[in-house]
């Protein structure tokens, strides 16, 4: 394993999701406090704050305030924006996003989840309706689980919180566990890990709780430390969307031309035959410069190869027509992306104005922005039943549905389950310039 792979494996990016007051901010505060990632002056400042969600805790402060940075969040006792915090243990480093639980801030959750590999979905055990079979979870918990699945997060854990208020009852936990497993089967989410805990008291967060001798699994921190975050086996080869075409100085005597962008998947090497889409022209890689330094006379940043996630400038032996929005793939790619003018996609609708069949939208996919028109709304997800509604309707804020689009010109795309980088897009309202939806391509038609 290379040094870069080791570093990537050592960093875990995760998001906390769930409904309002499930204890997401308190959980992160507990992780920070118990891993000794809080400075003394931070603790002193928080202990003097006039806004607190709880009257007391083992830490002597309201742990939720460690992530609520906005004054409005502290005054209202809610999380509004995604807050990022950093902590580490001897085994790993962590970047954690505390996402809002309110339905009106679902767009913030989508933003945070799209940058994460792991989701911790909190379930307030005291607000699960245990009188039904299976037990009834909150609608927002279902919505967040569906979004996490749609966004393709690799690892999911359900943290059943506030078990202290139910005397750490094993029977109650098993009832909630059955309901969560039923939820996961309905949305095709792989069987998740479930952990009974109390974020306020620190039970099964960092250290195992004596109150749950019946639970034999890991604590949340142990689970996070044990995750395999090494790169998944790639379903696509080289994917390099061209972001910018740069000339060294434009003079006839120095006709260097570099194609800048980030490698979204696969790798590239000097001497490799590549194909430029959508023109379908072949060329040979002559130079690769790492980063955004383009002084090709200085070979300090010149490399023989580059891989996924690296920003590079690529030079080609042949002088062919390449512009922003073109895609480099391997000339030997046996599963090339599709050139499509019609796509079917799952949408997480984020705007206050509903999806309109007559409105003009811009679809931003990799480095391309293309006009898009809604052709048909195939189905809308009913968050309460986790089934598709019998009748379709224009998507409203925070709804999820399958929508067909006709594009102004073809795009080169993969399906989302093949490549999350080149199979995803955002939708922009051309009239307001608002980002109105996040989309995952499920089918493409030439």
C-alpha positions as CSV (number, residue, x, y, z in Angstrom):
1,X,0.0,0.0,0.0
2,X,1.4,3.4,-1.0
3,X,1.8,6.4,1.4
4,X,-1.2,8.2,-0.2
5,X,-3.4,5.1,0.1
6,X,-2.4,4.7,3.7
7,X,-3.3,8.4,4.4
8,X,-6.7,8.0,2.7
9,X,-7.4,4.8,4.6
10,X,-6.5,6.6,7.9
11,X,-9.1,9.4,7.4
12,X,-12.8,8.8,7.9
13,X,-15.4,11.4,6.8
14,X,-18.8,10.8,8.3
15,X,-22.1,12.6,8.8
16,X,-24.7,12.4,11.5
17,X,-28.3,12.3,10.3
18,X,-31.7,11.9,11.8
19,X,-34.7,13.8,13.0
20,X,-34.9,16.9,15.2
21,X,-33.6,16.4,18.8
22,X,-32.4,12.9,18.2
23,X,-29.1,14.0,19.7
24,X,-26.8,14.4,16.8
25,X,-24.9,17.5,18.1
26,X,-24.7,16.0,21.6
27,X,-23.2,12.8,20.1
28,X,-20.5,14.7,18.2
29,X,-19.8,16.7,21.4
30,X,-19.5,13.5,23.3
31,X,-17.0,12.1,20.8
32,X,-15.0,15.3,20.9
33,X,-15.0,15.4,24.7
34,X,-14.2,11.7,25.4
35,X,-11.4,11.7,22.8
36,X,-10.0,14.8,24.5
37,X,-10.3,16.8,21.4
38,X,-11.5,20.0,23.1
39,X,-9.3,22.7,24.4
40,X,-9.7,23.9,28.0
41,X,-10.7,27.4,26.9
42,X,-13.4,26.0,24.7
43,X,-14.9,24.1,27.7
44,X,-14.7,27.2,29.8
45,X,-16.5,29.3,27.2
46,X,-19.2,26.8,26.7
47,X,-19.8,26.4,30.4
48,X,-20.6,30.1,30.6
49,X,-23.0,30.2,27.6
50,X,-26.6,31.4,28.3
51,X,-28.1,29.0,25.8
52,X,-28.2,25.4,26.7
53,X,-30.2,22.4,25.5
54,X,-29.6,20.4,28.7
55,X,-29.3,21.4,32.3
56,X,-26.5,19.1,33.1
57,X,-24.2,16.4,31.8
58,X,-21.1,14.5,32.8
59,X,-19.0,17.1,31.1
60,X,-20.6,19.9,33.0
61,X,-21.5,21.7,29.7
62,X,-24.0,21.3,27.0
63,X,-22.1,19.1,24.6
64,X,-24.4,20.1,21.7
65,X,-22.9,23.6,21.7
66,X,-19.6,22.3,20.6
67,X,-21.0,22.0,17.0
68,X,-23.7,24.7,17.0
69,X,-21.5,27.7,15.9
70,X,-24.3,30.1,14.9
71,X,-25.9,32.3,17.5
72,X,-29.3,31.5,16.0
73,X,-28.6,27.8,16.5
74,X,-27.8,28.3,20.2
75,X,-30.9,30.5,20.8
76,X,-33.3,28.2,19.1
77,X,-31.7,25.0,20.3
78,X,-31.6,23.6,16.8
79,X,-28.9,22.9,14.1
80,X,-29.4,25.0,11.0
81,X,-26.2,24.6,9.0
82,X,-23.8,21.7,8.5
83,X,-21.0,22.0,11.0
84,X,-17.7,20.3,10.4
85,X,-15.5,19.2,13.3
86,X,-12.2,17.3,13.4
87,X,-10.9,14.8,16.0
88,X,-8.4,12.0,16.1
89,X,-7.5,8.9,18.0
90,X,-4.2,6.9,18.0
91,X,-5.8,4.8,15.2
92,X,-7.5,7.3,12.9
93,X,-8.4,10.8,12.0
94,X,-12.0,11.9,11.6
95,X,-13.9,14.6,9.8
96,X,-17.5,14.7,11.0
97,X,-20.4,16.7,9.7
98,X,-23.3,17.6,12.0
99,X,-26.4,17.9,9.7
100,X,-29.6,19.6,10.6
101,X,-32.6,17.4,11.5
102,X,-35.3,19.8,10.4
103,X,-37.1,18.9,7.2
104,X,-36.6,22.5,5.8
105,X,-32.8,22.0,6.0
106,X,-32.8,18.7,4.1
107,X,-30.6,20.4,1.4
108,X,-27.9,20.9,4.0
109,X,-28.0,17.2,4.8
110,X,-27.6,16.3,1.1
111,X,-24.6,18.6,0.8
112,X,-22.9,17.1,3.8
113,X,-23.7,13.5,2.9
114,X,-22.4,14.0,-0.6
115,X,-18.9,14.6,0.8
116,X,-19.0,11.6,3.3
117,X,-18.2,7.9,3.1
118,X,-20.1,7.0,6.3
119,X,-23.5,7.9,7.8
120,X,-24.4,7.7,11.5
121,X,-28.3,7.8,11.6
122,X,-29.6,8.6,15.0
123,X,-32.9,7.3,16.2
124,X,-34.5,8.7,19.4
125,X,-35.7,5.6,21.1
126,X,-38.2,7.6,23.2
127,X,-40.0,8.8,20.0
128,X,-40.4,5.5,18.3
129,X,-44.0,4.3,18.4
130,X,-43.7,0.8,20.0
131,X,-47.4,0.1,19.8
132,X,-47.3,-0.8,16.1
133,X,-45.8,-3.8,14.4
134,X,-43.2,-3.1,13.2
135,X,-42.6,-0.1,15.5
136,X,-43.1,3.3,13.7
137,X,-40.1,5.4,13.1
138,X,-40.2,9.2,12.5
139,X,-40.7,10.3,8.9
140,X,-37.5,12.3,8.9
141,X,-35.5,9.2,10.0
142,X,-37.0,7.4,7.0
143,X,-36.2,10.3,4.6
144,X,-32.6,10.6,5.8
145,X,-32.1,6.8,5.4
146,X,-33.5,7.0,1.9
147,X,-31.2,9.9,1.0
148,X,-28.2,8.2,2.4
149,X,-28.9,5.1,0.3
150,X,-29.6,7.2,-2.9
151,X,-26.3,9.0,-2.4
152,X,-24.5,5.7,-2.2
153,X,-22.7,6.0,1.1
154,X,-20.6,2.9,1.7
155,X,-21.2,2.4,5.5
156,X,-24.3,3.1,7.6
157,X,-24.8,2.7,11.3
158,X,-28.0,3.3,13.2
159,X,-27.4,4.8,16.7
160,X,-30.4,4.1,18.9
161,X,-30.0,7.0,21.2
162,X,-31.5,8.0,24.6
163,X,-31.7,4.4,25.8
164,X,-31.0,5.7,29.3
165,X,-34.5,7.1,29.4
166,X,-35.9,3.6,28.7
167,X,-33.7,2.0,31.3
168,X,-31.5,0.4,28.6
169,X,-34.3,-2.1,28.0
170,X,-33.1,-4.9,25.7
171,X,-36.6,-5.7,24.6
172,X,-37.2,-2.1,23.5
173,X,-34.0,-2.1,21.6
174,X,-34.8,-5.3,19.8
175,X,-38.3,-3.9,18.8
176,X,-36.6,-0.8,17.4
177,X,-34.0,-3.0,15.7
178,X,-36.7,-5.0,13.9
179,X,-38.3,-1.7,12.6
180,X,-35.0,-0.4,11.3
181,X,-34.3,-3.7,9.5
182,X,-37.7,-3.5,8.0
183,X,-37.0,0.1,6.8
184,X,-33.7,-1.0,5.3
185,X,-35.3,-3.9,3.4
186,X,-37.8,-1.5,1.8
187,X,-35.2,0.9,0.5
188,X,-32.7,-1.8,-0.4
189,X,-30.2,-0.6,2.1
190,X,-27.7,-3.4,3.1
191,X,-28.1,-4.7,6.6
192,X,-26.7,-2.0,8.9
193,X,-25.0,-2.0,12.2
194,X,-27.2,-1.0,15.2
195,X,-25.8,0.4,18.5
196,X,-27.8,1.1,21.7
197,X,-26.4,4.2,23.3
198,X,-26.9,7.4,25.4
199,X,-24.9,10.3,23.8
200,X,-25.6,12.4,26.9
201,X,-24.1,9.9,29.3
202,X,-21.5,8.5,26.8
203,X,-22.9,5.0,26.9
204,X,-21.5,2.9,24.0
205,X,-20.2,6.0,22.3
206,X,-16.5,5.8,23.1
207,X,-16.5,3.4,26.0
208,X,-18.7,0.3,26.5
209,X,-21.6,0.7,28.9
210,X,-22.2,-1.5,31.9
211,X,-25.9,-0.8,31.5
212,X,-26.0,-2.9,28.3
213,X,-24.4,-6.3,29.2
214,X,-26.7,-7.9,26.6
215,X,-25.1,-5.9,23.8
216,X,-21.9,-7.6,22.5
217,X,-21.1,-5.3,19.6
218,X,-18.6,-2.4,19.3
219,X,-19.0,1.1,20.6
220,X,-19.5,3.8,17.9
221,X,-15.9,4.8,18.0
222,X,-14.7,1.2,17.8
223,X,-16.9,0.7,14.8
224,X,-15.6,3.9,13.1
225,X,-12.0,2.9,13.7
226,X,-12.6,-0.6,12.2
227,X,-14.1,0.6,8.9
228,X,-12.5,-0.4,5.6
229,X,-12.3,2.9,3.7
230,X,-9.8,1.8,1.1
231,X,-10.8,2.6,-2.5
232,X,-13.5,0.3,-3.8
233,X,-12.9,-1.8,-6.8
234,X,-13.6,0.6,-9.6
235,X,-16.4,-0.2,-12.0
236,X,-15.1,2.4,-14.5
237,X,-11.7,3.1,-15.9
238,X,-10.1,6.5,-16.5
239,X,-12.6,9.4,-16.2
240,X,-11.0,12.9,-16.7
241,X,-13.4,15.7,-17.4
242,X,-11.6,18.7,-18.9
243,X,-12.1,21.8,-16.8
244,X,-9.8,24.3,-18.6
245,X,-7.5,24.4,-21.6
246,X,-4.3,26.3,-20.8
247,X,-1.6,27.6,-23.1
248,X,1.8,28.3,-21.7
249,X,2.3,31.6,-23.4
250,X,0.6,31.3,-26.7
251,X,3.7,31.9,-28.8
252,X,4.4,30.0,-32.0
253,X,7.8,28.9,-30.7
254,X,6.3,27.4,-27.5
255,X,3.1,25.7,-28.4
256,X,2.5,23.9,-25.1
257,X,-1.2,23.1,-24.4
258,X,-2.4,21.6,-21.2
259,X,-5.8,20.1,-20.3
260,X,-6.6,20.8,-16.7
261,X,-9.0,19.0,-14.4
262,X,-9.3,16.3,-11.7
263,X,-9.1,12.6,-12.3
264,X,-12.5,11.3,-11.1
265,X,-11.7,7.6,-11.5
266,X,-9.0,5.3,-12.7
267,X,-5.4,6.5,-13.6
268,X,-3.4,7.9,-16.4
269,X,0.2,7.5,-17.4
270,X,2.6,9.0,-20.0
271,X,2.5,7.1,-23.2
272,X,-1.1,5.9,-22.6
273,X,-3.6,5.9,-25.5
274,X,-6.7,7.9,-24.5
275,X,-9.9,8.7,-26.2
276,X,-11.5,12.1,-26.1
277,X,-15.3,12.1,-25.9
278,X,-17.7,13.1,-27.3
279,X,-15.6,13.7,-30.4
280,X,-14.3,10.1,-30.2
281,X,-10.8,11.1,-31.2
282,X,-7.7,9.1,-30.0
283,X,-4.5,10.7,-28.7
284,X,-1.4,9.8,-26.7
285,X,-0.5,11.3,-23.3
286,X,2.8,13.1,-23.6
287,X,3.2,14.9,-20.3
288,X,1.5,15.0,-16.9
289,X,1.9,17.8,-14.5
290,X,0.6,17.4,-10.9
291,X,-1.3,20.3,-9.4
292,X,-2.0,23.6,-11.1
293,X,1.6,24.7,-11.9
294,X,2.0,24.9,-15.6
295,X,5.7,25.8,-16.0
296,X,6.5,22.8,-18.1
297,X,10.2,23.8,-18.2
298,X,10.3,23.1,-14.5
299,X,10.1,19.4,-14.1
300,X,9.6,19.4,-10.3
301,X,5.9,18.8,-10.7
302,X,6.1,16.5,-13.8
303,X,5.1,12.9,-13.1
304,X,4.9,9.7,-15.0
305,X,1.4,8.8,-13.8
306,X,-1.6,10.1,-11.8
307,X,-4.6,8.6,-10.1
308,X,-8.1,9.2,-8.8
309,X,-8.6,12.5,-6.9
310,X,-5.5,14.2,-8.2
311,X,-5.6,17.5,-10.0
312,X,-3.4,17.4,-13.1
313,X,-2.6,19.1,-16.4
314,X,-2.3,16.6,-19.2
315,X,-0.4,17.2,-22.5
316,X,-1.2,15.3,-25.7
317,X,1.1,14.3,-28.5
318,X,-1.6,15.0,-31.1
319,X,-3.1,18.4,-31.7
320,X,-6.8,17.7,-31.6
321,X,-9.9,19.7,-30.7
322,X,-10.4,19.6,-26.9
323,X,-12.5,22.0,-24.9
324,X,-14.1,22.3,-21.4
325,X,-16.6,19.5,-20.9
326,X,-14.7,16.9,-23.0
327,X,-14.0,13.6,-21.2
328,X,-10.7,11.6,-21.4
329,X,-11.1,7.8,-21.1
330,X,-8.8,5.0,-21.8
331,X,-8.7,4.0,-25.5
332,X,-9.0,0.4,-24.3
333,X,-12.0,1.0,-22.1
334,X,-14.4,-2.0,-22.5
335,X,-17.2,-0.2,-20.7
336,X,-17.2,3.4,-22.0
337,X,-19.7,5.9,-20.8
338,X,-22.9,6.6,-22.8
339,X,-23.5,9.6,-25.0
340,X,-27.0,10.5,-24.0
341,X,-29.6,13.1,-24.8
342,X,-32.2,11.6,-22.5
343,X,-31.6,10.4,-18.9
344,X,-33.7,9.1,-16.1
345,X,-32.6,10.2,-12.6
346,X,-33.4,10.0,-9.0
347,X,-33.9,13.6,-7.7
348,X,-33.7,15.0,-4.1
349,X,-35.8,18.1,-4.6
350,X,-34.3,21.0,-2.5
351,X,-36.1,24.2,-3.6
352,X,-39.2,25.8,-2.1
353,X,-40.7,26.1,-5.6
354,X,-41.9,22.7,-6.9
355,X,-40.5,21.0,-10.0
356,X,-42.2,22.4,-13.1
357,X,-42.6,20.7,-16.4
358,X,-42.5,24.0,-18.2
359,X,-39.6,25.7,-16.5
360,X,-36.1,25.9,-17.9
361,X,-33.4,24.1,-15.9
362,X,-29.6,23.8,-16.3
363,X,-28.1,20.5,-15.6
364,X,-24.5,20.7,-14.3
365,X,-22.7,17.4,-14.9
366,X,-19.0,17.2,-14.2
367,X,-17.6,20.3,-16.1
368,X,-20.6,20.6,-18.4
369,X,-23.7,22.8,-18.0
370,X,-26.5,21.8,-20.4
371,X,-30.1,23.0,-20.8
372,X,-32.6,20.3,-19.6
373,X,-36.4,19.9,-19.9
374,X,-38.5,17.6,-17.8
375,X,-40.1,15.0,-20.0
376,X,-41.9,12.9,-17.4
377,X,-42.2,12.4,-13.6
378,X,-42.1,8.6,-13.3
379,X,-42.7,8.2,-9.6
380,X,-42.6,9.9,-6.2
381,X,-41.4,8.3,-3.0
382,X,-43.9,8.3,-0.2
383,X,-41.7,8.8,2.9
384,X,-44.3,7.5,5.3
385,X,-44.8,4.1,3.6
386,X,-41.4,4.0,1.7
387,X,-43.4,3.0,-1.4
388,X,-44.0,4.9,-4.5
389,X,-47.1,7.1,-4.5
390,X,-50.0,5.8,-6.6
391,X,-50.3,9.1,-8.4
392,X,-47.3,11.2,-9.5
393,X,-47.1,15.0,-8.9
394,X,-44.5,17.7,-9.3
395,X,-41.8,17.2,-6.6
396,X,-42.1,19.6,-3.7
397,X,-39.3,20.6,-1.3
398,X,-37.5,17.6,0.3
399,X,-39.3,15.0,-1.8
400,X,-37.6,12.3,-3.7
401,X,-38.7,11.0,-7.1
402,X,-37.6,9.4,-10.5
403,X,-37.7,12.0,-13.3
404,X,-36.9,11.8,-17.0
405,X,-35.1,14.6,-18.8
406,X,-34.5,15.6,-22.4
407,X,-31.2,17.5,-22.8
408,X,-30.3,20.3,-25.1
409,X,-27.3,18.4,-26.3
410,X,-25.9,14.9,-25.4
411,X,-23.7,14.4,-22.3
412,X,-21.1,11.7,-21.7
413,X,-22.2,10.0,-18.5
414,X,-22.0,6.8,-16.5
415,X,-24.8,5.4,-14.3
416,X,-24.6,6.4,-10.7
417,X,-24.1,2.8,-9.5
418,X,-21.0,2.6,-11.8
419,X,-19.5,6.0,-10.9
420,X,-20.7,8.4,-8.3
421,X,-18.5,11.1,-9.7
422,X,-19.6,11.0,-13.4
423,X,-23.1,9.6,-12.7
424,X,-24.3,12.5,-10.5
425,X,-25.4,16.1,-11.3
426,X,-27.1,19.2,-9.8
427,X,-30.1,21.0,-11.3
428,X,-30.2,24.8,-11.5
429,X,-33.2,27.0,-12.1
430,X,-32.2,29.2,-14.9
431,X,-34.6,32.0,-13.8
432,X,-33.5,32.2,-10.2
433,X,-30.0,30.6,-10.4
434,X,-31.0,28.5,-7.4
435,X,-29.7,24.9,-7.0
436,X,-33.0,23.1,-6.9
437,X,-32.1,19.4,-6.9
438,X,-29.3,16.8,-6.6
439,X,-29.6,14.0,-9.1
440,X,-28.3,10.5,-9.6
441,X,-28.4,9.0,-13.2
442,X,-30.2,5.6,-13.2
443,X,-30.7,5.2,-17.0
444,X,-29.4,6.9,-20.1
445,X,-30.7,6.8,-23.7
446,X,-28.5,7.7,-26.7
